[in-house]
Amino acid sequence: MLPIVAHDSPVFEATLARLASRGEVDFEKVEGPVRAILAEVRRGGDAAVRSFIERFEHRSPEVLHRANYGGAAALARLEPATRGVLERAAERIARFHEHQRDGGFRYTENGVTLGTRTQAVERAAIYAPGGKARYPSSVLMAAIPARIAGVKHILLVTPLGGNDDDDLLLAAAHLAGVTSVVDAGGAQAIAAVAYGTESIPRVDKIVGPGNIYVATAKRLVFGTVSIDSIAGPSEILVLADHTADARVVAADLLSQAEHDEAAYPLLACTSHAFAEAVARELEAQVALLPRRAIAEASVRMQGVALVVRDADALVDVANRLAAEHLSIQTEDAHALADRVERAGAIFVGHATPEAAGDYFAGPSHVLPTGGAVRFGSPLGVYDFLTRSSIVAYDAAALASQSEDITAFARLEGLEAHARAVDVRVKR
């Protein structure tokens, strides 16, 4: 069930290279239809959004944008145990992200005051998919950092289905600080919050995962608004040595495989026998899962076990793959973790399941996928902040630097720049 590729196999390097390029998505196949949707919504506003909802979602919402979305009532309707879980998770997520507050800095040196001032964007949209990827945890993980950053208007963008799942989602929105809900999904929803319509305000930032149509729409509206990243299928890479438990490793791999047939459950270990033991465990455990068909397809199509020589090779694989989730189940896992340079979230040690990070640990589980960790970071408070530089000279400071400033300006042939300094100093 789980393909095993050893370091001495002629296809080992090709397999590793293929996995390293897993984030390359053919957006062109849907770009034409998505551009048409964006243009139609930009031109037609609410009517166009409604038309696409009727065509793609086969429903007709009474109100597209709701300020009074019933979040408090939804929370109250939940079973006490369920409500408690959401509340405790929200509290832990908030506590972690409080540490990311950034007040900027300022200092004065020889008559020149310099610094950075931070401020939150005014409006942010949190996209939450419909269908099988409907997760209240993602609402908490995306909206709470926005609230702590100081975003005034936080819009949850999601297609409501009029069922119990709505209560979970709306309760999470209430706990997270969402201020309104846009009842739409897909590329038309991205267009609505990027450009604004008669009833839906234009936002400054869009965050949250979605299917290829949503991802393509986010790519195309970037520049009109800011986005977090282009999210692909979920992925986990487990690093394991002789101290790991095959049963635990298999459980961790399946925790991501059950998300989506396209998810990547990946293992790098130092023993062929251990890889075979994990493969046997996968077959035994997947048979008991409610989402068996999804998890089996993920393991069969995207999964692989890479058998390497030693701990150095484990680190090399981790850095080359730059995984969204990295689980380190080795001897002295903390020391090995310190050597990994590229990973979205690192789960250190045998007692740390990736599932804790998905729901309860505290850091946002909205992470770069497909190797985008090379240049991206987990979603956080900083994603909802903008920065302004502060520069203030007194007269003496400008006089002391004027020769250097004007010389540099004239070096680039920009005489007006130089004269803007001269006129102040001569005055």
N, C-alpha and C positions, 0 to 999 in steps of 0.2 A: 504493500500500500504506500509506504514511504520510500521513494527512491534514495539510494545510498551511493554516494560518490566519494571514493577515497583519494587522498592527496597524490597517490602514484598512478591514478587513472589517467588515460590520455584525454579524457573529457573534463577533468577537474577544473582546469583553468578556464575553459570555455563556459562551464556551468557557472563559475563564480562571476565571470564577465557578464553573462546573461542576467544574473540576479542583480548585479550592480547597475544595470541599465533598465531595471524593471519600471522606473518612473516615466519612461518615454511612452507617451500616450498619443494615439492618432486622433487628435482633436479635429482634423480637417474633415473627417467623415460626417461630423454633425455641425461644423461651423456655419455652413450655409443656412440650414434651418434655424439655428440659434440667432444668427444675424437678422434674419427675417422677423423673428419674434421680438428681438430688441427694438428694431425699427418700428414695428407695429405698435408696441406698447408706448414707445416714445411719442409716436404720432397720435395714438388713439386713447391713451390714458386708461381710465377705469373700464371703459367699454371694451377695450382690447384685452385687458387682463381677464375680464369676465368671459370673454369669448374663448380664450385659451383654456381657462379652467373648465368650461363646459366641454371643450373638445378633448382635453387630455385627462381630466379628472372626473368627468361625467357627473358633475354636480353644479349647483348654482348658489353660492353663498349669498345670504341676505345683505351682509355688511362685509366689506373688504378689510377695513381698518377699524379695530375696536380698542378704544381707550379703557372702557369698562369691560374687561374680558372675563371677569368672574374668577380670578385666580384664588382669592381668599375663600370663596364658597367651594371651589374645587378642592382646596386643601382640607376644608372642614368635612367634606364628604368622604375622604379617604378613611380606610380602616386605621385605627390608632397606631398599630404596628408599622404600617406602610408610611403613615405621616411622620412617625418618629425617625424612620430610616432617612427620609428625605431631609428632615430638619437637621439631623446630626451630620449628614454629609455636607449640607450647605454651610454649616458652622465650621467644619474642618477646612473646606475649600476657601472660605472667607479668611480664616485665620492664616492660612499659608500665604494668600495673595496680599494680605496687609503688609507683609514684609517687602513687597515689590513697589510700594509707594515711592515716588521719586519727586522730591521737592526742588530739584535743580541745585545750582550752586552759584556763588558770587564771591569775587575777591577783588581787592584793589592793590595795584602795584605801580608805584611811581606816578601817581596821578591818573592812572587808567583803570576804570572799573569794568570788569568783564564777568560774564556769567551766562548761565542757561536758565530760562524759565520754562517750566512745563505746564501744559494745560490739556485737559481732556477734549476729545472731539465732542461736538454737541449731540450728534445722533449716530447710533450704531445699530446695525441689523444683525441679529443672530439667526442664521438659517438652520432650521431643523427639518430633515427630510421626513416624508411620509412613508407609507409602505412598511417593509420589514425592518428598516433602519430607523425606528422611532424610539428615541432614547431620552427620557427626562434627565439622565445624568449629563448629557451633552449640553442641555439648556443651563444647568447649574455651572458646568465647567467653562462655559463661554460668557454667560451673562454676569456672573459674580465678579470676575476680573473687570468687566466694563463698569459695573456699579462702583467698585472700589477706586477705579481710576477717576471717577467723578463724571461719567457720561450722564447727561441730563435726560436724554430720551433713548431708551433701549427698546427696540422693536423685535419681538419674536416673529419670525417669518416661517409659517408652517401651514400646510393644508389640514384643516380640522375635519375630523371624520364623524363627529357627533356620537362618540362612544366612550367607553371607560378610559381608553388611552388618552383622550383629551384631558380628562381630569388629572392624570399623572403629569402630563406636559404643562398644563396651566397651573397646577399647584407648584411645580418646580419653577415656573416663570415667576410666580408670586414671591416665592422664597428668594429668588435670585435678584429681584428688583426690576424685572421687566415692566415697562410703563405702558406698552400697548402691543396688540397682536395683529399681524397681517395674515389674513386667512387665504393663503395662496402658496403654491409650491412651483418648482421647476424654473426654467429660464424666464418665464413671464414674471415670476415673483422677484427674481434678481433684477430684471429690467425696471420693475415698479419702484423698488427702493433705490436703485441707482439714479434714475431720472426724475422720480416723483410723478404722481398723478393728481387728479382732483382731490382724492381722499387720502392718498398715501404720501407722506412727506419724503423728500429726498434725504438720504443719509450720507454720512461722511465715510463710514467704514462698513464692510460686509465681512462677516466671519462665519465659519461653520462649513461642514462637509456636505456633499451632495453627489448625484450621479454625473455622468459625463456631460449631460446637457447643462446642469448647474455649474459644473467646473468650467465648461467652455464659456458660459455666460459671464462668470466672474472674470475670466481672462480678458474678455472683450470689453468689459466696463471698467477695467483697471485703468486709472488715469482720470476717469470721471469721478470715481470714488477709489478709496483704498480697499484692499482685500488682505486677508491673512495669508492664505496660501492656496495652492491647487491640490485638494486632497484626493488621494487615490485609495486603493484597497488597504485595509488594515494589515499589519504585519508584525510578527514577533521573531526575533532571533534569540535562541537559547544557546549559551556557551556552557558546555558541560565537560567534566573530567571524571576520574574514577570515584570521586566523592558524591556524585549526583545520583539521584534515584530515578530510574527510568519511568516509574509510574507517575511521579511528580512532573517530570519533563513532558511526558505525553499529555498530561492534563493541561499544562500551560500552552502547549501547541494547539490543542483543541479549543482553548478559550478564545483564540483568535480565528481559528478555522471556522467556527460556527457563525461568525459574522456574515460571511459572504463566500460564494464559490471562488471569487477572485482573490481572497485573502492569502497571505504568504505565511505559512507556518514553517520556519526554518530552524535547523539545528546544526551547530558545529560542535564536534566532540573529538576526543582524543583516542577513541577505541571503536573499532568496527563491531565488536561484540556488543558494546553499549548501544550503538546505533540500531542494531538488529533487535535489541531488547525494547528500545523505544518504539520501533515499528510494530512489534507484537502488542505492546500496550495500547498503541493507537487503535489497532484493529479491535481489541477487546473493549476499550472505552467508548469508541465512537458508536458501537452497536447499541449503547444505552442512552444516547442523546436524543432529545426531542427533535433537534435540527440535524439529524444524522445525514440526510442527503446533502445538505449544504456543506457540512464539515468534511464528509468523505470526498466530495468533489474538490474542495480546497486542498486537502492533503494530496490527493492524486494528481491534480493538475499543477499546483504551485509549490507543494512542499518538497523539501529535499533535506537530507542529512549529509553534511560535509565532514568527512573524517580527516583530521589533520594530525600533525606530528606531536605538537606540544602547546604549552600555554602561549608562547610567542605567536604561533600560527593562529590561535584563537583570537588574539588581539588584532592580528592583521586582517582576518576575515571580518571582524566587527567594524573596523575602520573603513574597509573597502565597501561594505554593504550599507553602512550608515542607517541602521534600522530605526523604525519608529519606536518600537519597544525592544529593549535589550535586557534579557534575563541572564544573570551570571550565577551559575550553580557550580562553583569550582572551589577548590581549596584556596583559602585566603582571597575570597572574592573581592574584598575591598581593595586590596593591592592591585588586582587585575583591573578593576573598574577604573582606578586612577590612571591606567595606561590607555584607556579607550578615549579617543578624541572626538568621535562622531556617533551620537545616538540621541534619539529624542527624549526618552525617559529610560533610566537605568535602574533595574530592579536587582539589588545586590544581596546575594546570599540565598541559602536553601529555604529560608522561612519567609521569603518575600514574593508573593504571587503577583503577577501582572494585574490580576483582577482588583487588587487593592488600589492600584493606581487608577483604574477605570472608574471607581466609585467613591473611595473613602479617604485615601491617604491625604490628599490636599492639592497637589499640583494639578493643573489643568490636563485633562487627557486629550485635548485637541493638539495634535502633534503633526510635524511634517512627515510625509510618507514618501515612498519611492526614492529614497536617497536624498531628499531635499534637506535633510539634517545638515548636509554639507554647507548650506548657507541659510538655514532657517532655524527657528527655535520654537519651543512650546508656546502656545497662546498664553498671554499674561497681561497684567495691568499695563505694561509698557506698550502693548499693541494698540491701546486706545488713547495714547498720549501723543501730542505734538510738542515740539520744542522750538523756542525762539532764543536766538543769541542776543545778549545784552552787551552793548559797547558804549562807554561814556568816557570821553577825554576831558581833562581840564586844560586850560590854555597852555600852561607850562609843559605838560606832557606832550601836547601836539607839537609845540615848538621844538622839543628835544628829538622828536621822531620825524619832523617834516622833511629833512633832507633825504632820508631813506625812503619815505613814502613817495615823494615826488620823483626821485631817481627811478624807482621801480615803475611808476606810471609812465615815465618817458621812455624807459627801456622797452615797454610794450607799445609805444607810439600813441598813448592816450593822454594828450595834452590837457584836455578838460579835467581829467582826474587830478592831475598835478596842480592845476590852477585852483581847484576847489580847496586844496590844502593851502596854497600860497595866499589866497585872499583872506583866509582866517589868520594866518601867522602875521601877515603885513598889517592887518587891522589892529 
